[in-house]
Amino acid sequence: MRKKNPSKKKRAASVKAKQRANLSFRMNILFFSIFLLFSLLILRLGYMQIVKGEEYVRELARTDEVTVNSSVPRGRIYDRQGRVLVDNEPKNAITYTKLQSTTTKEMLETANKLAKLIKMDTKPITDRDKRDFWITLNKEKAYAKVSEKEQKDINNDSELEQKEKQAELDKLVRDRITNDELRELTKKDLQVLAIYRLMAAGYYLSPQIIKSDNVTNKEFAIVSENLTELPGVNTTTDWARVKKSALSILGSTTTPREGIPKNLVDYYLARDYSRNDRVGKSYIEQQYEEILQGQKAVVKNATNGKGQVVDTVTTSEGSPGKELILTIDSELQESLDKIVEEQLLFAKSQAGSSLLDRAFLVMMNPNTGEILSMVGKKLDTDDNGKMTINDYAIGSFTSAYEAGSVIKPATLLTGYSLNAITPNEVLIDEPIKILGTEPKKSIFNPGGRISMDGLTALERSSNVYMFKTAMKIAGVNYVPNAGLRVTLEDFTKIRNSYAQFGLGVKTGIDLPGEFEGFKGNETISGKLLDLVIGQYDTFTPLQLAQYVSTIANGGKRIQPHLAKEIREPSVDGKTLGPIVTELGPTILNTIDNTKSEIDYVKSGMHRVYFGNQGTGASYFRDAKFNAAGKTGTAEAVYYGPKKSAYGTQTLSITHVGFAPYDNPEIAYAVVVPWVTTGTNYTAINNIIARQAVDKYFEIQKKNTKKAKQKVGEKIKKPITKEQIDEEDAQKMGTQ
């Protein structure tokens, strides 16, 4: 056995010792290096915080970013054929942007310089503006009007905050400026004031339009040439909203001068609007604000510690608002406008028409809910006493009237759905004599007894058939010269059934401000009988159109709507942009009737037009189209705009219908309130209905021949030469 070599063991131990020594040395170096690095880092942080701290704070202040949203053109509005209804008109504009650091003195200096270059309209200047401006120009003289004691009393009022104290002082000064002192303001001063008041009204870093109406090319050019001498002033292109139609449902927008409505400031500011933005303030413009407004360009202004802009960067180019295609047909609308106007003026020329001042016609597609035409005309008197006729289409859904016999089909269907009567049930038409009331009867039967079924009741417009239907719904037996015991529940059952058709409830139209109508609050038996012949509750013309549409399409209540499509902005101004959204039909509910019950009532309405004793037959019997409808006359008590005539007995006339009979394309409702205070009148309700349906089929026939290209793809010229810009709309009070 070999022995181990001791010299090798010694060498191995020596190597390990050296390795441990080297490792220890390296670790010391590493720790020392880390110590040095941390020391340097601490020294650097101290240097940056202590030595350079103020400089970095100033640098941070210099790069403070303030976002400014620049408005873009609103989306245009077209009719269903692609005709422009609302457009944007570009125009030269002069703007002013106020900085946080801008002083009153600097604004006055700029206003003085600008007043030498442009001419301003001084009519908007108020007395308050003049007084405030006089104070600005004569500060020492102005505040000398308040004694030291008065100033001391204000300053010592512990209940007032500092701003309130200053406001109280300013009010005293303002009130003590004399008319002679105000007359010291020269024409030049007023020009400066007209500019200055707009400058002062602007918001920091938000361009404020100083002048955009009637800016001449010379003014635009000379201001552009002198921008370096006019801090904050800029020349740019603004736009005005221009309506190509007087149709009131189009609505209107605010002007830049108005800006966001005060009651909606928080709502719009939370959605990145600026205070001087145009926004829709009524009807279509308001309803589709978010679509029409568009995406605004976003500009970030970097300011220094003095509030001065040192750099401007556009972070988003923005885009115009999306464009809206309406269901309205401009050609049909214009034609029906003329029909209603002519008949309204004719009726106004007749005796007993002192209260007549309006007429309505609504035409819609009963299968889709698309409003094809919404006509409302109102007679007014101008300042010279001359009678004018104005658009009042908004009255179709914001005003309600007794509808008369046109709701009798709903009464029969209500009786069927509640199992009170059955189709073909025969009842006796005879004067109804309830204890303590005048006899209630049908116009065609003042004193006899006539047996009839539901079809004849509709054809001849029997009041008594409807009265007896109401009695059966209430579960009471009629005994001549006795009372009828009815309850609120009986009214409620009938009204709930009517609501299924859209009567007495909101239709769901895509417009703000819809009115439901009035419901009578008496529950005596006579009022229940009045209710079922349309002489108690009131309904809007649009409700009547939805109601007859429900019958026409077989029992589905369709939500009426005016928006047909939402499109991207046109690229070339000749062709409509791509479709973003198509707005289809919305079924709100289905009535509680069988198909056979609905068909039975539709057959009765057909006899109104073509039956031997139909109340509308003299107007429709010779028609080239097949249709169905119902005429109506309501005895009403006047509560219109003439307060002196409140309580006057009057008649309102109505008409509802649909065509063609077998496959309805249109449903329509005509309402002419307060047509006469007598008993004789011309049934312009029936004339309007007949002429309107004739015109619809005439236009449809013509459009069918031209339908080689897809409807609405090409932008078309407006039907009329009407042009109402936003400023004109403000002066006229147009909604």
BELHUKA-V371563 format. One line per field, one symbol per residue. psi: psi as a letter, one per 20 degrees, with the letter a starting at -180 (. if undefined). A space follows every 10 residues. Layout:
psi = ???
//
This chain:
psi = pqqqohhhgg gghhghgggh ggghghgggg hgggggghgg gghgggghgg gjghghghgg hhjppppppp qrpqqrprah jjpphprpoq qqqprppprh iprgghgggg hgghhihqpq pjhiprhggg ghhhghhlgg hgiiiprhgg gggghioiip rghhghhggh gggghjprhg hhihorhggh ggghgghhgh irqpjopppg pipkoqhggg ghghhkhhim piqqpapaqq pppjqjohih arrqrhhgbp phijggghhi kkqqhjqpqp iqcghghkgh ghhroqqppp ppqaijjppi qppoiphrqr qqqppripoh ggggghghgg gghghghhir qjkhipjrqq ppproihijp ohpopppppr pahjjppqpq pkhhihiiqq qpibiijhhh gghghghjkh rqqjppqpoq ppoppjrqqp rqhinhiaop pqahghhggi mpghhhghgg ghhikqppop jrrpoqrhhg gggghhghhh ijpjrphjql qqjqqhrqpq iqkrhhhhhh gijkkfrqqq hhghghghhg ghjjjpoppq qhpgqpqqqp gijhpqrqpg ppoaqophrp qlqrhhgghg hhhhhhhhhj qhkpijhihi hjqiqprqap rqpppqpplb hnhijpippr pqqrpqrqqr ghmphqqqpp pnqlhqjbip rpmighgggg hggghghghg gghhhjkhqp pihppqqqgr jpoorhghhg hikp.
//
